[in-house]
Amino acid sequence: MTQSEMRYPCDSVVVDELLTVAQAGDYLGTGERFVRRLVAERRISYVKLGTYVRLQRSTLDDFIEACRVPATSSMTTGKSILRWRQAAPLEREFGLGEPDPERRDPS
């Protein structure tokens, strides 16, 4: 243990910062309203200090991680392109694709 750790043991402890609703919105890249809705719906844990609502940065990080959508593989993307190409003849059959060159405008 170093001499500074003996004098100030609390300095080595990582403190989880409490953020206001506005700061939490900035951290998430959203507005205050979204954060307040998360709190109201109890979708995120919060700290209540009297009348003030505070959110821990680690809680926001956990929320971000829980909402993460994994990337799809190239095989999945290829299948959806194949399905799209197979749907093209149906679009032409039902007139959903490009306009028919033989069809003329009534004007």
C-alpha positions in Angstrom: 0.0 0.0 0.0 1.4 3.4 -1.0 1.6 6.3 1.4 -1.1 8.2 -0.5 -3.4 5.2 -0.2 -2.9 5.1 3.5 -3.7 8.8 3.9 -6.6 8.9 1.5 -8.2 5.5 1.1 -11.4 6.9 -0.4 -9.5 8.2 -3.4 -9.0 4.7 -4.8 -12.7 3.9 -4.5 -14.6 4.5 -7.7 -17.7 6.6 -7.0 -20.8 6.0 -9.1 -21.8 9.5 -10.0 -25.5 10.6 -9.5 -26.9 12.4 -12.5 -30.0 14.7 -12.7 -32.7 13.8 -15.2 -31.4 16.4 -17.6 -27.8 15.1 -17.3 -29.1 11.5 -17.8 -31.0 12.6 -20.9 -27.8 14.2 -22.3 -25.8 11.1 -21.4 -28.3 8.9 -23.3 -28.6 11.3 -26.1 -32.4 11.7 -25.5 -34.5 14.3 -23.8 -35.6 14.7 -20.2 -39.1 13.4 -21.1 -37.8 10.0 -22.2 -35.8 9.6 -18.9 -38.8 10.7 -16.8 -41.0 8.1 -18.7 -38.4 5.4 -18.0 -38.6 6.3 -14.3 -42.4 6.5 -14.2 -42.7 3.1 -15.9 -40.1 1.7 -13.5 -38.0 0.5 -16.5 -34.9 1.9 -14.8 -33.9 2.2 -11.2 -33.4 5.6 -9.6 -32.5 7.3 -6.4 -34.9 9.6 -4.7 -33.3 12.3 -2.5 -36.2 14.1 -1.0 -38.1 15.4 -4.0 -35.2 15.0 -6.4 -34.8 12.1 -8.8 -31.2 11.0 -9.5 -29.8 8.3 -11.7 -26.6 6.4 -11.3 -24.3 6.4 -14.3 -23.8 2.6 -14.0 -27.6 2.2 -14.1 -27.7 4.1 -17.4 -24.8 2.0 -18.7 -26.7 -1.2 -17.8 -29.8 0.1 -19.5 -27.9 0.8 -22.7 -26.4 -2.7 -22.6 -29.8 -4.3 -22.0 -31.2 -2.4 -25.1 -28.3 -3.4 -27.4 -29.4 -5.2 -30.5 -26.8 -7.6 -31.9 -25.6 -7.3 -35.4 -26.9 -9.8 -38.0 -24.5 -12.0 -39.9 -24.0 -11.7 -43.7 -26.0 -14.9 -44.2 -29.1 -13.4 -42.8 -28.7 -10.3 -44.9 -28.2 -12.4 -48.0 -31.4 -14.3 -47.4 -33.5 -11.1 -47.0 -32.1 -9.8 -50.4 -33.0 -13.2 -52.0 -36.5 -12.9 -50.6 -36.7 -9.3 -52.0 -35.6 -10.5 -55.4 -38.1 -13.3 -55.4 -40.9 -10.8 -54.6 -40.0 -8.6 -57.6 -42.0 -10.7 -60.2 -45.1 -10.5 -58.0 -44.7 -6.7 -57.9 -44.6 -6.6 -61.7 -47.6 -9.0 -61.9 -49.7 -6.8 -59.7 -48.5 -3.5 -61.0 -46.6 -2.5 -57.9 -43.3 -2.1 -59.6 -42.3 0.3 -62.4 -45.1 1.7 -64.5 -46.0 -0.2 -67.6 -44.5 1.5 -70.7 -47.5 0.5 -72.9 -49.9 2.2 -70.5 -50.5 5.9 -71.4 -51.7 8.7 -69.3 -55.3 9.9 -70.0 -54.2 13.5 -70.2 
